[in-house]
Amino acid sequence: MSALKSKFWVDALIRRAELGLAAIYVIRRGDEDAGAVLVKVVSGPSLAQLYVPSRDEEGSRIWTCRRETDEAELDAWCRKRIDQDPDLWLIEIEDRQGRHFLTEPVDNP
């Protein structure tokens, strides 16, 4: 089974967030076919979480939540990842409830 193209997946995430009345922005557009996607959720002043894709033992996509108290630290981490992977997407969701709108499982370490 082939994976969804990144642009199609991002478009679906945007639609879910908009239906939930959250603000969503494409901060960085990556490779439309196979670029990995980072999802940053801002729920208040300097309160942010970052969802990073990974795979479970069966090979299915899951998300790992990086919780940071300082949004600037998350931004710096994202910049480093983008420098290493120019195909990377960065999506930012602003939602006071902290919803991520991801449909795959989320692992909170």
Secondary structure, DSSP 8 states (H G I E B T S, - for coil): -----HHHHHHHHHHHHHHTT-EEEEEE---TTT--EEEEEEEETTEEEEEEEEE-TTS-EEEEEEEES-HHHHHHHHHHHHHH-TT-EEEEEE-TT------S-EE--
